[in-house]
Amino acid sequence: MHSHPEAADTLIVGAQLYDGTGAPPVERDVAIRDGRIVAIGNLSNWLAEEVIEAEGRALAPGFIDVHTHDDTHVIRSPQMLPKITQGVTTVIVGNCGISAAPVALKGDPPDPMNLLGERDAFQYPTFAEYVKAVNAARPAVNVGALIGHTALRNNQMDRLDRAASPQEIEGMRAQLEEALANGALGLSSGLAYGSAFAAPTEEVMALAEPLAAAGALYTTHMRTEFDAILDAMDEAYRVGRHAHVPVVISHLKCAGPSNWGRSEEVLKSLEGARRMQPIGCDCYPYNRSSSTLDLKQVTGDIDITITWSEPHPEMAGKLVQEIAAEWGVTQQEAGKRLQPAGAVYHNMSEDDVRRILSHPATMVGSDGLPNDPLPHPRLWGAFPRVLGHYVRDAGLLPLEEAVRKMTSLSARRFGLSQRGEVHIGYHADLVLFSPDKVRDAATFDKPQQAADGIDAVWVNGVLSYRDGAVTGERAGHFVARGAPSKGDAHGAF
């Protein structure tokens, strides 16, 4: 025991501490100094510049949003309201094969790179320049980044509807290696999109080869999430085996009515593969998806809501079916006229969503689209929706398990060292919330609404959000890939 009191910048007193590992909560005080957690326990003899009375509310590691398209948003809107208001303290950008860097455009960004903004949003021909821009913007949250396969294809190829040549793959690999040397977390692919669908598995395998030496990983928006999903999963496993790297399947789902109920089969495939190689997945807690408008999905068997349309902005918020009726044309024809456009697809069964979300290998990621004028509510609501709707109201999983899926599991998988747990010496990324009040307020009609019950958020030890308002302090920065966590990288999966 110290006879003289210890001093901290911040003392959080009387919290129910969820440490991020999945352990049940314990009552603890936590001290923060110089951006780090310096003590955990009964700290009644400590002094601090700021004392926060937790009064038995939950204190957890800051949430890590492993699936975002915030690449340009962290620079253009560094206050990052959709994320900080959910208790998110780190975002991982560059998912689904699309990243803001390294990119050199020849014209307008190809679909779906347009999800990250118009042509003027792409200003980072090297990854090092992107890192510099993130740190200069000083966003409210930390930023880890993947490199998009489609972005690399766009840089090296004259057209995207074919396989890359060996020379083009060499060019892509050189750009990927520059990014890995500058701290990128890994490679992402979006093989379902027209801009990458023509890439054979061998192209992705060759591109993934530099990842292992960097301790990086491979994430994938698979070639399909519809009826041939098991083949698409096999392709993802194959890339991981070839390159000797861990794999994360992005937003795992069973899309399309003919696929509903197949989550048991899908998870069985995942479990079988996990016995042989490190594989995980993320999901968002909703039964509707969102992306650019894809005519292949305009089949008439599901509802599709338009969220934006370049030629017809007045149609935002309407169903394709309604628009087609209004124009007196087929849904396919209406879809063609609306493009380029964004859409929400009513394409999943709630039972499948619950089964995938509650699986131990699943992390939580929002997949929110910040440039969408009428975004899917996951952009503002994903994390509180898990904590409120699925944990408290539906009883789907215990609170400590939900927190693990948002914190330590994510940090370990992606190599975010000294984050994702409330642990002495770790970065002080923390969220204080009320388990009985936490709730997603964002809806499909009114998606841009902050959650209830997120009471305080610290990023790198700086109080950044409190009682429904930002403090004006922003302390996020670019986070380079660290060493794999305790034990081998495999253990994190």
Order of alpha helices (4+ residues) and beta strands (2+ residues): beta-beta-beta-beta-beta-beta-alpha-alpha-beta-alpha-beta-alpha-alpha-beta-alpha-alpha-beta-alpha-beta-alpha-beta-beta-beta-alpha-alpha-beta-alpha-beta-alpha-alpha-alpha-beta-beta-beta-beta
